[in-house]
Amino acid sequence: MNIVQWIAAKRDGQRLSDDRIAAIIGGYANGSVPEYQMSALAMAILWRGMDDGEVVALTRAMRDSGDTLSWPDLDCPVVDKHSTGGIGDKVSLILAPLLAAEGLAVPMISGRGLGATGGTLDKFESIPGLTVDLSMDAIRRQVRDVGCVIAGASAEIAPADRRLYALRDVTATVPSIPLITASILAKKLAAGLDALVLDVKTGSGAFMKQPEQARRLAATLVQVASQLGVPTSALVTDMNQPLGRMAGNANEVNESVQVLQGGGPPDVRELTLQLGTELIGLIDAAPSRDVRRGLESSLDSGRAMEVFESMVAAQGGTWSGPLPCAAAHDLPARQAGYVASMDAEQLGWSIIEIGGGRKRLDDSLDRSTGLEMLVRIGDRVERGQPLMRAFCDVAGFERIRDHLYRAVKVVDQECECPRLVIDRVSSAISGEPS
Ligand code: URA
């Protein structure tokens, strides 16, 4: 192959055939395509884009660059959910055991914090003793025995994405819909799913700041996953403020457990129920109100919590009540008024500043740190009323206090709280089996 000519073709806006895409990704995975050529191609893709057929070929090649799971011995549907990431987004920790409590198998391959957003694996690891580094065999066993697992992508799953993701991070080639789509779906589809639901976030704390961009990403993800044989739906949801009250690590696990016990903040419960209902709708013709009722009853009866505890135990952890958080510091409002907006990304960077996320790849986390939101957009606040609470040491609070003030805008006029679910993109067409 002459990869230089193929890079030039993409640079000049031409389409790459399926065979060429497969050859490039195969070569990248086995080391015969060097990083500098892959980075040139990634930049050409970012500028020129890809049509849906090219994105399908890229996703398929990345998925097939490693091992894929299959579930011949399971007699229930295998499902998963993916979120494009936000602040306080703890839904995966609740939805995996909730779906398993409904009799579905959930091999949830999750990620760590990315940019200002938190990661499910980092949160889940707040539980003492728990590991998310599981072999393919351990993942298979746990799904069979418990019904769900939340684990990192092992070296065997989509290794081309592991390398390409790290390369994109340092070559300014992350924000490309074809590259994001292939990256997300390669890992998810390698898990041998029967259905997938996507939570595509939009707003100040999301990668896609504008709803239009999020809709485009959602449409591409749904289209490509469906063409690769996995019925998929996406909800485009609001990330203009943290989801729920808690954002961090240990405090998010505590809040997830509240939801699993039938309580917790209404927005977290609602989004979990809507994503679950959407997902089950892809594999089950039951009316969605019955599906939703089933999910509500699993939360309210404690069934989902029992599965959560079994999942934690299977991964080496013990759940023995709420995890400890660092010392609390309140942030009093400097003026009375209405909460008009929040810079959720800035709140995410503040959590990283107090140790809840990484500035460098090898940073270790202080999982007891985080924020608790005491107001939401649209709320009336009085001067001196706490807007939020930071869990960290005094020095950390000093470092982030001004950032926190800048992140919450209080105005004189009344404001509306943004809608939680903005749009739904669905297509249950099945193409080639995964
Ligand atoms: N998450 C991924 O796994 N890949 C991307 O490119 C972006 C978000």
Boltz pocket constraint, residues with backbone or C-beta under 6 A from the ligand:
constraints:
  - pocket:
      binder: B
      contacts: [[A, 84], [A, 111], [A, 165], [A, 174], [A, 179], [A, 180], [A, 181], [A, 183], [A, 184]]
      max_distance: 6.0
